Amino acid sequence: MSTTAQNTNNNTNENSLGFFGKHGGQFVSPEIKERLDEVAKCFLTYKDDKDFLSELNALYKHFSGRPTPIFYCENLSKKLGGADIYLKREDLNHLGAHKLNNVLGQMLLAKRMGKTKIIAETGAGQHGVATAATAALFGYECTVYMGEEDMRRQELNVLRMRMMGAKVVAAKSGQKTLKEAVDEALTAYANDKDTFYVLGSAVGPYPYPELVRHFQSIIGKEAREQFLEQTNTLPNMVVACVGGGSNAIGIFSGFINDKDVALIGAEPGGRGNNLGDHAASIVHGQEAILHGFKSYCIIDEKGEAGPVYSISAGLDYPSVGPEHAHLKDIGRADYKAITDKEAVDAFFMLSRTQGIIPALESAHALAYAIKVAPTMKGKSILVCLSGRGDKDVDQISQMIKDNLIQLPK
């Protein structure tokens, strides 16, 4: 599975598996293809199986705490004087983020495949924490690969993973962030046929984008039903942050056929538009193949995956899920770059107005809602609050101490 971006014009390894329009696919070695086909066969066998779903739904209810609610931000909405803003509270999931939805599903597949060793990658640590917790629940050996820089930014989540028995391996090459964690996880996966790779976002080669979307679609299913029940209508706009894009594709899936509902993906605009200052793969990227799939990708002058940056460790990946790339191409979803400053301002605004501290990743989506709400009076915006901000408090505190940001008065 290639970990270096490739120009799509010169690659002939394309097949029909897992494409969303011209994006997606399975650009891998024959050895890895065999492993992926094993996962795909298991997924297709069990995804609609009555006993599988019964076990998964029991875990969602009794371990994860689903369903998560819809919350109306009355104070924030009044402050902005425009659209009514609602939150889909994935931050109330056990462990504090949406990641558990997908991990529980994949772990049940691993169980049916007879695997007992689990590997995963993680950026901000939330996927790693969810994997470590579920591996502990199932009694599996667990190794999580995490960029050394992300480990520094997210020390709390590293400790949480280790407390639950996972081995956390630092990726020390390149930028020492999410791409390098994926590189090392893929290498480990290729070398050990007894492992199951619990991939955390809607990226990678087939079947992972479809598999992750399937397990995260519970967000959209719940949100649509809850919003209709609470307001007797649908939201005019749904907004979610997009790194790889799992929480976004999860909530979008519930509204994708509702053409009057605008779908907005908030990408990490970082500190500017130059290479290395952002991680907005759709807004600033071009088509390439990375980690075994084709999508939009941040490319450097050598045609390789370029350096990326975001204040939020969970968003600084140089590519994006292929279904998001397709939704952009067909005009069904729009993607906007949100700067670090806008995200931090939204982080504090929600904390101050509603008593909810969002993850910095989720704050990107909230920032877009805050930006457009004043122009949408009489309408409604639903934001996927993909995670809570406990994990980011130390990072924000250090930034305040270093005079990089100021605590609002």
Disulfide bonds with the S-S distance in Angstrom:
none
